[in-house]
Amino acid sequence: GQNIDQPTEMTATEGAIVQINCTYQTSGFNGLFWYQQHAGEAPTFLSYNVLDGLEEKGRFSSFLSRSKGYSYLLLKELQMKDSASYLCAVVDSNYQLIWGAGTKLIIKP
Amino acid sequence: IAGITQAPTSQILAAGRRMTLRCTQDMRHNAMYWYRQDLGLGLRLIHYSNTAGTTGKGEVPDGYSVSRANTDDFPLTLASAVPSQTSVYFCASRPGQGSDTQYFGPGTRLTVL
């Protein structure tokens, strides 16, 4: 079966750094997405990785290791507006997105 | 540019009633998707369409049907609603069928009593 694991919830302090992990077991791999979803809103695109390594985009970075079936999203200089759920999704061999259940990130002042 | 619109925003429905959720995109994307999102379960694919005139079943298709008569519209129909179909429904689209980014509509919150 296909499986994506993320922590259910994480708490961090404003101004700090947090790393949200995602591990996956899927039938094939054609890339990995991270989306952000604020409560009551639609998911919005954050990043896409298809090759191993770190992709940096402002305060957010995403890392991929295909051999380990592992990715993380790194958020720096946390702001209160970063309180949201972060969804990991893998593109499988049929080019369908397989979604993790999401990680709820709580930012405290 | 509207992107993807969904209607209604929310709906309370009696069990056994028929309901159609509407989804329209103006980005000329080929592929469109319907997901449901339930607490603790993440997004689950109901049906998809890779191009106008074709549809396919996702992970949880039972009790739902779709049609794709043109590029822009992808309605989702519940023939006879049941309480387990209470959920938030998201429509999404992407340009092609590969690893293109999916873009989401604002969602429809459906409650079946």
Chai-1 contact restraints between the chains, C-beta under 6 A:
chainA,res_idxA,chainB,res_idxB,connection_type,confidence,min_distance_angstrom,max_distance_angstrom,comment,restraint_id
A,N30,B,S99,contact,1.0,0.0,6.0,A-B,restraint_1
A,G31,B,S99,contact,1.0,0.0,6.0,A-B,restraint_2
A,A42,B,F104,contact,1.0,0.0,6.0,A-B,restraint_3
A,A42,B,P106,contact,1.0,0.0,6.0,A-B,restraint_4
A,A42,B,G107,contact,1.0,0.0,6.0,A-B,restraint_5
A,P43,B,F104,contact,1.0,0.0,6.0,A-B,restraint_6
A,F45,B,T101,contact,1.0,0.0,6.0,A-B,restraint_7
A,V91,B,S99,contact,1.0,0.0,6.0,A-B,restraint_8
A,Y95,B,Q97,contact,1.0,0.0,6.0,A-B,restraint_9
A,Y95,B,G98,contact,1.0,0.0,6.0,A-B,restraint_10
A,W99,B,G42,contact,1.0,0.0,6.0,A-B,restraint_11
A,W99,B,L43,contact,1.0,0.0,6.0,A-B,restraint_12
A,G100,B,G42,contact,1.0,0.0,6.0,A-B,restraint_13
A,A101,B,G42,contact,1.0,0.0,6.0,A-B,restraint_14
A,G102,B,G42,contact,1.0,0.0,6.0,A-B,restraint_15
